[in-house]
């Protein structure tokens, strides 16, 4: 094989590898929003509120929301995400649910969406055992 031909193949391979790396580097953003009455809380990149389920603490942070519960409060999962400077990326993780699906966690708490939040910035699912997440005051699941 000629040196010129080898160089072209090498450059093409490098370009394909670079594109693959860039695709993996693309990530979803988890950030905060605020409300004058509720304070600061976690949202996804489209500003939909993320929730935690108080009952998950009885399972050491494992999700206890399945079946009809998981229809109303949908488990939140993104494989790659970034956070702004006001959030510590080390506070986030991933758990595997008993149904085999993955779920993103914050300080050990599985994260959820609320199905009746129809617009960005709503927090209709906050109440009872369900809560918005105050990133500055959220306790770590023990």
KEKE-3310 file (N, C-alpha, C; in steps of 0.2 Angstrom, whole numbers, plus 5000, padded with zeros to 4 digits):
npx = (5004:5003:5011:5003:4990:4989:4989:4977:4968:4970:4967:4953:4949:4952:4943:4931:4932:4933:4920:4912:4916:4912:4899:4896:4900:4890:4878:4864:4856:4855:4847:4844:4829:4819:4806:4797:4790:4792:4806:4822:4824:4826:4827:4823:4832:4823:4816:4806:4800:4808:4806:4806:4802:4796:4794:4804:4815:4813:4818:4831:4834:4831:4820:4803:4792:4781:4771:4755:4759:4771:4766:4760:4770:4783:4798:4814:4827:4843:4857:4869:4874:4875:4879:4876:4887:4882:4877:4883:4890:4894:4884:4874:4868:4866:4853:4848:4832:4820:4813:4822:4825:4834:4837:4840:4848:4848:4858:4856:4843:4830:4825:4810:4797:4782:4767:4756:4761:4761:4767:4782:4790:4780:4774:4765:4765:4770:4768:4760:4768:4777:4789:4797:4814:4825:4840:4850:4846:4843:4842:4855:4851:4851)
npy = (4994:5011:5026:5037:5032:5025:5036:5043:5033:5032:5045:5046:5036:5042:5053:5047:5041:5052:5058:5049:5050:5063:5061:5053:5062:5072:5078:5077:5090:5093:5104:5119:5128:5141:5147:5160:5156:5143:5141:5136:5122:5106:5103:5096:5098:5104:5112:5105:5099:5089:5076:5068:5053:5051:5039:5031:5031:5021:5010:5011:5021:5014:5013:5013:5015:5008:5001:5007:5018:5022:5026:5038:5045:5046:5037:5045:5045:5048:5043:5051:5066:5083:5096:5112:5125:5127:5115:5099:5087:5075:5072:5065:5050:5033:5021:5003:4998:4986:4982:4981:4992:5008:5022:5039:5046:5058:5063:5050:5048:5042:5049:5057:5061:5071:5066:5074:5087:5098:5108:5117:5122:5119:5112:5102:5090:5090:5086:5078:5062:5065:5076:5091:5094:5102:5107:5112:5108:5095:5080:5067:5050:5038)
npz = (5000:4996:5004:5003:5001:5013:5022:5019:5022:5036:5040:5037:5046:5058:5057:5058:5070:5078:5076:5082:5095:5098:5097:5108:5118:5118:5129:5140:5149:5166:5177:5187:5193:5198:5210:5217:5228:5231:5230:5225:5213:5205:5188:5171:5155:5148:5156:5164:5179:5191:5203:5219:5228:5244:5250:5245:5253:5262:5256:5256:5246:5234:5220:5224:5217:5206:5192:5192:5199:5193:5181:5183:5190:5181:5180:5179:5167:5160:5151:5149:5155:5159:5171:5177:5185:5198:5203:5209:5200:5206:5214:5207:5200:5194:5195:5195:5192:5199:5189:5179:5172:5170:5181:5184:5198:5212:5225:5230:5229:5219:5203:5196:5184:5183:5177:5175:5174:5162:5156:5155:5170:5179:5194:5199:5204:5217:5233:5248:5248:5238:5232:5226:5222:5232:5228:5237:5250:5250:5258:5259:5254:5266)
capx = (5000:5007:5010:4998:4984:4988:4988:4970:4964:4971:4963:4946:4947:4952:4937:4925:4933:4931:4913:4909:4918:4908:4892:4896:4901:4884:4874:4858:4858:4850:4849:4839:4824:4817:4800:4797:4787:4795:4813:4826:4822:4829:4823:4827:4834:4817:4813:4801:4802:4810:4803:4808:4797:4798:4794:4810:4820:4812:4821:4838:4835:4829:4813:4797:4786:4780:4765:4751:4763:4776:4763:4759:4777:4788:4805:4818:4834:4847:4863:4874:4871:4880:4876:4879:4892:4878:4876:4888:4889:4895:4878:4870:4870:4861:4852:4844:4826:4819:4810:4828:4826:4838:4834:4845:4847:4851:4860:4854:4835:4828:4821:4804:4793:4775:4763:4751:4765:4760:4771:4789:4790:4774:4776:4759:4766:4773:4763:4760:4775:4781:4792:4802:4820:4829:4847:4854:4844:4841:4846:4857:4848:4856)
capy = (5000:5017:5030:5042:5029:5024:5042:5044:5028:5034:5051:5044:5032:5047:5057:5042:5040:5059:5059:5044:5053:5069:5059:5051:5068:5075:5076:5080:5095:5094:5111:5121:5133:5144:5150:5164:5153:5136:5142:5133:5115:5103:5102:5094:5103:5108:5115:5101:5098:5083:5075:5062:5050:5050:5032:5027:5031:5015:5005:5014:5024:5010:5015:5009:5017:5004:5000:5013:5024:5024:5029:5045:5048:5042:5037:5049:5042:5050:5040:5055:5072:5088:5100:5119:5125:5127:5108:5095:5081:5069:5070:5061:5043:5029:5014:4999:4996:4979:4980:4981:4999:5012:5028:5044:5048:5064:5061:5043:5048:5041:5055:5056:5067:5070:5065:5080:5093:5098:5114:5118:5126:5117:5107:5100:5083:5092:5086:5071:5059:5067:5082:5094:5093:5108:5104:5114:5106:5088:5075:5061:5044:5034)
capz = (5000:4996:5009:5002:5002:5020:5025:5018:5026:5043:5041:5037:5052:5063:5057:5060:5078:5081:5076:5087:5102:5099:5098:5115:5122:5118:5135:5142:5155:5172:5180:5192:5191:5205:5211:5223:5234:5232:5230:5219:5212:5200:5182:5166:5151:5145:5162:5168:5186:5194:5209:5223:5232:5251:5252:5242:5258:5266:5252:5255:5239:5228:5218:5226:5212:5200:5190:5191:5202:5188:5175:5185:5191:5177:5181:5174:5166:5155:5152:5149:5157:5162:5176:5178:5191:5204:5205:5210:5196:5210:5218:5203:5199:5191:5199:5190:5195:5199:5182:5174:5168:5174:5183:5187:5205:5215:5232:5231:5228:5212:5201:5192:5181:5185:5171:5174:5173:5155:5154:5159:5176:5183:5199:5201:5208:5224:5239:5251:5249:5233:5233:5222:5225:5233:5228:5242:5256:5249:5262:5256:5256:5270)
cpx = (5004:5006:5005:4991:4983:4986:4980:4966:4964:4967:4956:4945:4947:4946:4931:4926:4931:4924:4910:4910:4913:4901:4891:4896:4894:4880:4868:4860:4852:4852:4844:4835:4822:4810:4800:4794:4790:4803:4816:4824:4825:4824:4827:4829:4829:4813:4807:4804:4803:4808:4807:4802:4799:4799:4800:4815:4819:4816:4828:4839:4833:4822:4808:4791:4786:4773:4761:4755:4768:4773:4762:4765:4782:4795:4809:4825:4837:4854:4869:4871:4876:4876:4880:4883:4888:4876:4882:4887:4890:4889:4873:4873:4865:4860:4848:4838:4825:4816:4816:4829:4831:4835:4840:4843:4850:4852:4856:4846:4834:4824:4815:4801:4786:4771:4758:4754:4765:4764:4777:4787:4784:4777:4770:4759:4769:4767:4763:4767:4779:4783:4797:4808:4824:4836:4851:4853:4842:4845:4849:4853:4853:4855)
cpy = (5006:5021:5035:5039:5027:5030:5044:5039:5030:5040:5050:5040:5037:5051:5053:5042:5047:5060:5055:5047:5059:5067:5057:5057:5072:5073:5080:5085:5094:5100:5113:5127:5136:5147:5154:5161:5146:5136:5138:5125:5113:5102:5099:5099:5107:5111:5111:5099:5091:5082:5069:5060:5048:5043:5028:5027:5025:5009:5007:5017:5020:5013:5010:5011:5013:5004:5006:5019:5026:5027:5036:5048:5043:5042:5041:5046:5046:5047:5045:5062:5077:5092:5107:5119:5125:5120:5104:5089:5075:5067:5066:5054:5039:5023:5010:4997:4989:4977:4980:4987:5003:5019:5032:5045:5054:5063:5055:5043:5047:5047:5053:5062:5065:5071:5071:5087:5094:5104:5115:5123:5124:5112:5105:5093:5084:5091:5079:5068:5061:5075:5085:5094:5100:5105:5106:5111:5098:5084:5069:5055:5040:5026)
cpz = (5000:5002:5009:5003:5009:5024:5025:5022:5034:5044:5041:5043:5058:5063:5059:5068:5081:5081:5081:5094:5103:5100:5106:5120:5123:5125:5136:5148:5160:5175:5185:5189:5198:5204:5217:5229:5236:5232:5224:5219:5206:5194:5176:5161:5148:5151:5165:5174:5187:5201:5212:5227:5239:5253:5249:5248:5262:5263:5251:5248:5233:5227:5221:5222:5206:5198:5189:5194:5196:5181:5177:5187:5187:5179:5176:5174:5160:5156:5152:5150:5160:5167:5176:5184:5197:5207:5205:5206:5200:5214:5214:5202:5195:5195:5193:5195:5195:5193:5177:5171:5173:5176:5186:5194:5207:5223:5234:5230:5220:5209:5196:5189:5184:5179:5170:5174:5165:5152:5158:5165:5181:5188:5203:5205:5215:5229:5241:5251:5243:5233:5227:5225:5225:5233:5234:5249:5256:5253:5257:5258:5260:5269)
residu = (UNK:UNK:UNK:UNK:UNK:UNK:UNK:UNK:UNK:UNK:UNK:UNK:UNK:UNK:UNK:UNK:UNK:UNK:UNK:UNK:UNK:UNK:UNK:UNK:UNK:UNK:UNK:UNK:UNK:UNK:UNK:UNK:UNK:UNK:UNK:UNK:UNK:UNK:UNK:UNK:UNK:UNK:UNK:UNK:UNK:UNK:UNK:UNK:UNK:UNK:UNK:UNK:UNK:UNK:UNK:UNK:UNK:UNK:UNK:UNK:UNK:UNK:UNK:UNK:UNK:UNK:UNK:UNK:UNK:UNK:UNK:UNK:UNK:UNK:UNK:UNK:UNK:UNK:UNK:UNK:UNK:UNK:UNK:UNK:UNK:UNK:UNK:UNK:UNK:UNK:UNK:UNK:UNK:UNK:UNK:UNK:UNK:UNK:UNK:UNK:UNK:UNK:UNK:UNK:UNK:UNK:UNK:UNK:UNK:UNK:UNK:UNK:UNK:UNK:UNK:UNK:UNK:UNK:UNK:UNK:UNK:UNK:UNK:UNK:UNK:UNK:UNK:UNK:UNK:UNK:UNK:UNK:UNK:UNK:UNK:UNK:UNK:UNK:UNK:UNK:UNK:UNK)
# end
